[in-house]
């Protein structure tokens, strides 16, 4: 799958640069925290607004894609709750640190270019619908709620969860993006938002690379392997089964399964840092998942008849 090589070269290049900058003392822990906070709360909302504004008009006939994708994410939540909380009885912080990277997929920064390379503009439109109307909203609502619950370490009042979710800037980025879609934005404003959004991926990747620690790999390896298996194998299998059951057209099935098979979202690291979860576990899970996806994504593409 040579079409996917530029995607992974870009991702691994920035992550390695982050590790190098950490090694020479440029990206210290406080600077990484500020970098992730800025990416999560400032540049990501701008990127969401610009991405929605640039995206093609939504076709109502394609809304089955995000609906089926929501079913996939909810099924993943149910399975994770049973395994992590009921069977393994993990404490909230550890369970949440496994939940986030296992559920949230990198459906934008890896998903868009990967699907576009394999299925062209028709596939990209469907990838955007999956990302913006399913994964993006899930991340800005359920993802934040999971992080807040895990950070509290116990049961938390629903009102507090609602307040945290409503105060999450990327959620407002989604709302503003939908509101201004189709409207003409002034060139200076659009240029400013575009410039802010453009640094989001490098910021996340630099933070990921700078957060990696070989010293923590032995302790976090079992969890990272479990996250990778869930994200790269189990979740796309669930998604494939749900989309097949709904009898969606072949290209819808292909795009949705590929998006479900994307590696863990870089946002997971930022959420772990901001909400003080088990950051080494989340960082190493995201890194390992990203590395293994260079093998699993081409396999999924082949199984879906795209190889």
C-alpha positions in Angstrom: 0.0 0.0 0.0 2.4 2.6 -1.2 -0.3 5.3 -1.2 -0.2 5.2 2.6 3.6 5.8 2.9 3.5 9.6 2.7 0.9 9.7 5.5 3.0 7.7 7.9 6.3 9.4 6.9 4.7 12.8 7.9 3.4 11.4 11.2 6.5 9.6 12.3 8.7 12.5 11.2 7.1 15.0 13.5 7.0 12.4 16.4 10.7 11.7 16.0 11.4 15.5 15.9 9.5 15.8 19.2 11.6 13.1 20.8 14.8 14.8 19.6 13.7 18.2 20.9 13.0 16.6 24.3 16.4 15.0 24.2 18.2 18.3 23.7 16.2 20.0 26.4 13.9 22.2 24.2 10.6 20.4 24.9 10.6 20.2 28.7 7.6 18.8 30.6 6.0 22.2 31.3 6.4 23.2 27.6 4.8 20.0 26.4 1.9 20.6 28.7 1.4 24.1 27.3 1.8 22.8 23.8 -0.9 20.2 24.3 -3.2 22.7 26.1 -2.8 25.1 23.2 -3.5 22.5 20.6 -6.5 21.2 22.4 -8.1 24.5 23.3 -7.0 27.0 20.7 -5.8 25.5 17.4 -8.1 22.4 17.3 -11.3 24.4 17.4 -10.0 26.6 14.6 -9.1 23.5 12.5 -12.6 22.1 13.1 -14.3 25.3 11.9 -12.1 25.5 8.8 -12.5 21.8 8.0 -16.3 22.0 8.2 -16.4 25.1 6.1 -14.3 23.6 3.4 -16.1 20.2 3.4 -18.5 19.4 0.6 -22.3 19.8 1.2 -23.7 16.9 3.2 -25.9 14.5 1.3 -28.8 13.3 3.5 -28.5 9.8 1.9 -25.0 9.5 3.4 -26.2 10.1 7.0 -26.4 6.4 7.6 -22.6 6.4 7.8 -22.3 8.5 11.0 -25.4 6.8 12.4 -23.8 3.4 12.0 -20.5 4.7 13.3 -22.2 5.9 16.5 -23.5 2.4 16.9 -19.9 1.1 16.6 -18.6 3.5 19.2 -21.5 2.8 21.6 -20.8 -1.0 21.2 -17.2 -0.3 21.9 -18.2 1.6 25.1 -20.4 -1.3 26.2 -17.7 -3.9 25.6 -15.1 -1.7 27.3 -17.3 -1.1 30.4 -18.0 -4.8 30.8 -14.3 -5.8 30.4 -12.6 -3.0 32.3 -15.0 -2.2 35.1 -17.1 -5.4 35.6 -14.6 -8.2 34.8 -11.2 -6.6 35.5 -12.5 -4.1 38.1 -9.9 -1.5 37.3 -9.9 1.8 39.1 -11.4 4.7 37.2 -8.0 6.4 36.3 -6.6 3.2 34.7 -9.8 2.3 33.0 -10.2 5.8 31.5 -6.6 5.8 30.4 -7.3 2.6 28.4 -10.8 3.7 27.3 -9.7 6.9 25.5 -7.1 5.5 23.1 -9.1 2.3 22.5 -12.2 4.2 21.4 -11.0 7.5 19.9 -9.6 7.1 16.4 -7.3 9.4 14.4 -10.0 9.8 11.7 -8.8 13.2 10.7 -5.1 13.4 10.4 -4.6 9.8 9.3 -8.1 9.0 8.1 -8.5 11.8 5.6 -5.3 11.3 3.6 -5.5 7.5 3.9 -9.1 7.2 2.7 -8.5 9.9 0.0 -5.4 8.0 -1.3 -7.4 4.7 -1.5 -10.9 5.9 -2.6 -10.5 9.4 -4.0 -12.9 12.3 -3.4 -16.0 10.1 -3.0 -14.3 8.3 -0.2 -13.0 11.5 1.4 -16.5 13.0 1.6 -17.7 9.9 3.5 -14.6 10.0 5.7 -15.4 13.6 6.6 -19.0 12.6 7.6 -17.7 9.8 9.8 -15.1 12.1 11.4 -17.3 15.2 11.9 -20.7 13.7 12.8 -19.5 10.6 14.7 -16.0 10.5 16.0 -15.6 14.3 16.4 -18.9 14.7 18.4 -18.1 11.6 20.4 -14.7 12.9 21.3 -16.0 16.4 22.3 -18.8 14.9 24.5 -18.3 11.3 25.7 -14.5 11.5 25.4 -14.4 14.5 27.7 -16.9 12.9 30.1 -14.8 9.8 30.3 -11.6 11.8 31.0 -13.4 13.9 33.7 -14.9 10.7 35.3 -11.5 9.0 35.3 -9.7 12.1 36.7 -12.2 12.3 39.6 -11.5 8.8 40.5 -15.0 8.0 41.5 -18.7 8.7 40.7 -19.2 12.3 39.6 -22.3 14.4 39.5 -23.9 14.5 36.0 -24.1 18.3 36.3 -20.4 18.6 36.6 -19.8 16.3 33.6 -22.3 18.4 31.6 -20.5 21.7 32.6 -17.1 20.2 31.6 -18.4 19.0 28.3 -20.1 22.4 27.5 -16.9 24.2 28.5 -14.8 22.2 26.0 -13.5 24.5 23.2 -13.5 21.8 20.4 -17.2 21.2 21.0 -17.8 24.9 20.4 -15.6 24.6 17.3 -18.0 22.0 16.0 -21.1 24.1 16.8 -19.6 27.2 15.1 -18.4 25.2 12.2 -21.9 23.9 11.5 -23.4 27.3 12.0 -21.0 29.1 9.5 -21.0 26.2 6.9 -22.1 27.7 3.6 -21.6 31.2 4.8 -19.0 33.5 3.3 -16.2 34.3 5.7 -13.9 37.3 5.3 -10.5 36.5 3.9 -8.5 37.8 7.0 -10.7 35.7 9.4 -10.5 32.6 7.2 -6.7 33.0 6.8 -6.2 33.4 10.6 -8.3 30.3 11.4 -6.5 28.3 8.7 -3.2 29.3 10.1 -4.1 28.4 13.6 -5.6 25.1 12.5 -2.6 24.2 10.4 -0.3 23.8 13.4 -2.6 21.4 15.3 -1.2 18.2 13.9 2.4 19.2 14.3 1.7 20.3 17.9 0.0 17.0 18.8 2.8 14.9 17.2 5.6 16.9 18.8 3.9 16.5 22.1 3.5 12.8 21.5 7.2 12.3 20.6 8.4 14.4 23.6 6.1 12.4 25.9 7.5 9.0 25.0 9.7 7.3 27.6 11.5 4.0 27.1 11.7 3.7 30.8 7.9 3.2 31.1 7.5 0.7 28.2 7.8 -2.4 30.3 5.1 -1.4 32.8 2.7 0.0 30.1 3.3 -2.7 27.4 0.4 -5.0 28.4 -2.0 -2.1 28.4 -0.7 -0.7 25.2 -1.0 -4.0 23.4 -4.6 -4.4 24.7 -5.4 -0.9 23.4 -3.9 -1.7 20.0 -5.8 -4.9 19.7 -9.0 -3.2 20.6 -8.5 -0.2 18.3 -6.9 -1.9 15.3 -8.8 -5.2 15.3 -11.8 -5.5 17.5 -13.4 -2.1 16.9 -13.2 -2.3 13.0 -14.6 -5.8 13.2 -17.6 -4.5 15.1 -17.9 -1.6 12.7 -17.8 -3.9 9.7 -20.5 -6.2 11.2 -22.8 -3.3 12.0 -22.4 -1.7 8.5 -22.9 -5.1 6.8 -26.1 -5.6 8.9 -27.4 -2.2 7.6 -26.7 -3.2 4.0 -24.8 0.0 3.2 -23.3 0.4 -0.3 -19.7 -1.1 -0.7 -17.9 2.3 -0.6 -19.7 3.3 2.6 -18.7 -0.1 4.1 -15.1 0.4 3.0 -14.8 3.9 4.3 -16.5 3.3 7.7 -14.4 0.2 8.3 -11.2 2.0 7.4 -12.1 4.9 9.7 -12.9 2.5 12.6 -9.5 0.9 12.0 -7.5 4.1 12.3 -4.9 4.3 15.1 -5.7 6.0 18.4 -6.4 9.7 18.3 -3.6 12.1 19.3 -6.2 14.0 21.3 -6.1 11.2 23.8 -2.6 12.3 24.9 -3.8 15.9 25.4 -6.8 14.7 27.4 -4.6 12.6 29.6 -2.2 15.5 30.3 -5.0 18.0 30.9 -7.0 15.7 33.1 -4.0 14.2 34.9 -4.6 10.6 33.9 -2.0 7.8 33.5 -0.1 9.8 30.8 2.7 7.2 30.2 0.1 4.5 29.6 -1.9 6.7 27.2 1.2 8.0 25.4 2.7 4.6 24.9 -0.6 3.1 23.8 -1.1 5.8 21.2 2.5 5.4 20.0 2.3 1.6 19.7 -1.1 1.7 18.1 0.2 4.3 15.5 3.3 2.1 14.8 1.2 -1.1 14.4 -1.3 0.6 12.2 1.3 0.9 9.5 0.8 -2.9 9.2 -2.8 -3.3 10.0 -4.3 -0.5 7.8 -2.9 -2.1 4.6 -4.2 -5.4 5.7 -7.7 -3.9 6.3 -7.5 -2.2 2.9 -6.7 -5.5 1.2 -9.5 -7.3 3.1 -11.9 -4.7 1.9 -10.8 -5.2 -1.7 -8.7 -2.1 -2.0 -5.3 -3.8 -2.3 
